[in-house]
Amino acid sequence: MDTHSGRPTTDHPPPTDDQSSTADRSVTRGPAPAGHGSCRSCRAPLTTTVVDLGEQPLADHFPTAEELAAGPEPSWPLHVVVCTRCWLAQLTHFDGADEILDAHAHASSSYSETLLAHGAAWADGLVARLGLGPDSLVVEASSNDGYLLAEFARRGVRVLGFDHHAANVEAARALGVETVPARLGPAQAAWLAARGGADLVLGNHNLANERDLGAAGAAVRTALAPGGLAAFEFHHVLSMLDGAQFDVASHSHCLYLSLLALERALTANGLAVVDAERVDVHGGSVRAYAARAEEGRQAGDRVAEVREVERAAGLDTPAAYEGLGKRVDRIRADLLAYLEQARADGRRVAGYGAPAKGNTLLNACGVDASLLPYTVDRAPGKHGRLLPGARIPIRPPADLLDDRPDDVLILPWSLADEITRQMAAVRDWGGRFVVAVPRLEVLP
């Protein structure tokens, strides 16, 4: 990396995870707390259930037949609760939770045209908004395979990613995105601050995977240059509740965010929300922009608009979180009835996609290969593996076109428009596309 006004340089590389202290990386080591545990933001006791999906295997681990032959898949509780002090929805604590978060790698977004276009448009907007150029630095926490930072690099902006997963680091570097094999924790943030900090710190759907929301905010605050901006995008818990999107729950996706809950965590750690907007991605998300609190920037009108939407929905009351379990029961019943009737009628159903949300859905419903014989996915690394729990084989999309099933069940339902375009040939033989969330529906 070039040196500009004391900005980061590889002459003095940042600490990796191996060089960070255990305290830097986790505040919840040791046995799981009693009961549901304490809030991952404000530390209040967790007492209020949102939905309990029972015990499930890891939704983002795709075993081979050989691995399954060696022994059963481990499973853990998948139980969503909400903190009635700060209103952060989250998973209950359980033994092994930290180890799961340590091993988690974000699924690559590079196979989705929708998400690539979404990232490119966001990069365009931020470059223009902040006047970013060759002397600017954009940093991303949990930078995945580098697809978003690559958009800034293409626009002539210096970038630096932080990701703890080796495969992501390798993929990002192959795109020309310099990436540190570490999380953006206290040690890495201090390293950035000592070299002038970042003009923009990105959090692209990474906050959902944080074991401590306040600590994540504190690291971003430290990493920001004076006058810098933090930009977070996250799936909106309001979308989860209103759209019965329970399938976003997984063991590595342990937080379900509102602006209300995020703002409280950021304020407690020296950041102030200055802008916010709702965006139509992943079934309904929010972007929140924050600056150092001491800079005294005023919040724009859009912040008040998002706050009002959340207040009107009652996200600061227990009532808003009630009733999701009943809607989940309806989705379970409808999907099972559809698959069982299709089997009875001799209609062949195949799946499309192998996303974590699809695995949560299928395992919550008890669907296995007897009802859904296979699914297909564009990611070559998943081919020949099995969906966790359901043990449904994952095959290339070309196999579906050769097989010509009667129905295609789209598991990544938020990308249904993209998938139906890519697989338009299904309709040529009279095939139908079906989604199960937020309701069972044959797509027009």
C-alpha positions, 0 to 999 in steps of 0.5 A: 500500500502507498504511504500518504500523509502517514496512512497505513503502509505494509512497511509496518503491517497490522496485527493479525488474529494470531497477534491479537490478544484473546480479550481483543477477539472475544468478551464472552469466553467460557461456559454459556451464561445461565438461562438465555444469557445477557444482551450482546450490547447492553448486558441486560438479562435476556428473557423474552423469546421471539422464535425458537427453531429448536436444535439445528446444525450449522447452516453454513457448513456443507458436509460431504458424504464421507464426513457424515459417514464418520459421525452425526452432525453436531447441532445447537439451539437456534433460539431468537430472543430480544433484549427488553432494555435496548431492543436488540434481537439476538440468539440465546447464548450456548456452549460453543457459540464463540467457536462458531463465530470464530470459524464463520466465513461470510458466503460469497456474494460474487455469484449474485448479479443483484448483489454485485450491482447493489454493491457497485451502486453503493460504492458510486454513491459513497465516492461521490458523497465523500469525494473519495480519491487516490489519497483516501482510504476505505476500510471494510470489516469482514470484507468477504471475498473483496467484491465491495472493496474492489468497486472502490479500487476500480474508482481509484480509491485505496482500500484495505480489507480485514477478514479472518477467514483464509479463503476470503483473504485469498479470494480478495487478494486475487481481485487485487484487494489488499486484505489483512487476515484478521478481524477489525478488532481493538489492536487493528483499529489502533494500528489504523488510528496511529497511521491517520485512520480511514476516511470510510469504514464499511460494515456490509452485513457484518454486524449480524455476526458480532458477539459484542455489538458495542465492541464492534462500534468501538473498533470502528470509532477508533479506526475512523480518521477525523471527519471520516464516516462509518457506513453500515448495512444490515438486514432489518429486524422489522423485515424479519418480523413483518415478513416472517423471515425467520430463515435469516436466523443461523448460529453465525448470524446471531444479531437481528438489528434495528436502527434503534438498537444499533444507535444505542450501541454506537452512541455508547461507544462514541459514534453518532448516527448522522444519516439512515435509509431503508434499502430493498435488498436481502428482503429489506435492509437499512443503511446507517451512517455514523461519525465521531460523536465529538464532531457534532454533526447533525442527524439528517431528516432520513434518520428521523424517518427510519426512527418513526417507522420503527416506533410505529411498528412498536420495535421498542415494545415486546408486542412487536416481537410476539406472533412470529412463532405462529407465522413460522408454524404456518410456513412450516405447515404450508411447505410440508403440505405442498411437498407431500402433495407434489410427491403424491401427485407425481410432480417432481420438485428440485431446489435452487440455491444452497444459502444458509437461510434455505438450510434454516428453513428446511431444517425447521420444517423437517424437509429431507431428500425424500421430499426435495431430492436435490438442489442446485447452486452456482458456487462450484465449491458446494457441488458434490456436498450436502445441505446440512441436516437435510442431507440434500445433494447440491448439484450444478445448475446445468443438472436442473436444466437437463432434469427438467423438474415440474417445480423449482423451489427457490431457497434464496427467495430474496433473489427470486427475480434474478434467479427466474431470469437466469433460469427462464428456460424452466418455463419453456417446458412448463416448469414453475418457480415456487417460494416458501417465504414469506408465504408459499407462492407459485411465482407468476 
